[in-house]
């Protein structure tokens, strides 16, 4: 999936990549638990690297919890 914007994924695209709902991603953002994001022209966007880092950190945490 290619970013809709030149540098970032929309909230819907990021949620799809993470396998979660838009509502869950919004809740995570509100609680400062999700991937890093930025705002551009009033839109919330996620960089591909922020998604990769979040997935990597989440996978590590899940493996440690076993």
RODO-2510 file (C-alpha; in nm, 4 decimals, decimal comma):
residues 66
     n   res          X          Y          Z
     1     x     0,0000     0,0000     0,0000
     2     x     0,1402     0,3377    -0,0989
     3     x     0,1004     0,6491     0,1172
     4     x    -0,1843     0,8720     0,0044
     5     x     0,0223     1,1811     0,0757
     6     x     0,3778     1,2178    -0,0443
     7     x     0,5260     1,1338     0,2968
     8     x     0,2524     0,9893     0,5146
     9     x    -0,0242     0,7372     0,5570
    10     x    -0,3724     0,8513     0,6507
    11     x    -0,5314     0,7290     0,9724
    12     x    -0,7375     0,4744     0,7759
    13     x    -0,4322     0,3458     0,5896
    14     x    -0,2262     0,3198     0,9078
    15     x    -0,5059     0,1367     1,0897
    16     x    -0,5352    -0,1094     0,8027
    17     x    -0,1606    -0,1723     0,8048
    18     x    -0,1697    -0,2349     1,1796
    19     x    -0,4757    -0,4582     1,1539
    20     x    -0,6842    -0,2442     1,3890
    21     x    -0,9866    -0,0184     1,3548
    22     x    -0,9639     0,3547     1,2980
    23     x    -1,1358     0,4009     1,6363
    24     x    -0,8711     0,1886     1,8113
    25     x    -0,5879     0,3830     1,6452
    26     x    -0,7539     0,7115     1,7464
    27     x    -0,7841     0,5855     2,1045
    28     x    -0,4171     0,4838     2,1040
    29     x    -0,3183     0,8253     1,9690
    30     x    -0,5237     0,9987     2,2369
    31     x    -0,3562     0,7852     2,5064
    32     x    -0,0105     0,8433     2,3510
    33     x     0,0331     0,4683     2,2988
    34     x     0,0301     0,4421     1,9185
    35     x     0,2816     0,5191     1,6467
    36     x     0,4179     0,8707     1,6165
    37     x     0,2172     1,0985     1,3901
    38     x     0,2267     1,4491     1,2524
    39     x    -0,0276     1,6967     1,1254
    40     x    -0,0258     1,8447     0,7779
    41     x    -0,3004     2,0718     0,6474
    42     x    -0,5182     1,9680     0,9415
    43     x    -0,4788     1,5964     0,8682
    44     x    -0,3154     1,3385     1,0926
    45     x    -0,0527     1,1388     0,9066
    46     x     0,1868     0,8573     0,9925
    47     x     0,5244     0,8080     0,8291
    48     x     0,6127     0,4620     0,7019
    49     x     0,9045     0,4543     0,9465
    50     x     0,6787     0,5351     1,2451
    51     x     0,4547     0,2421     1,1506
    52     x     0,7568     0,0086     1,1164
    53     x     0,9012     0,1195     1,4516
    54     x     0,5665     0,0725     1,6254
    55     x     0,5207    -0,2762     1,4788
    56     x     0,8762    -0,3678     1,5765
    57     x     0,8327    -0,2444     1,9333
    58     x     0,4946    -0,4110     1,9688
    59     x     0,6264    -0,7445     1,8430
    60     x     0,9190    -0,7291     2,0857
    61     x     0,6883    -0,6526     2,3788
    62     x     0,4535    -0,9359     2,2812
    63     x     0,7411    -1,1850     2,2686
    64     x     0,8692    -1,0760     2,6108
    65     x     0,5249    -1,1199     2,7752
    66     x     0,5241    -1,4983     2,7098
***
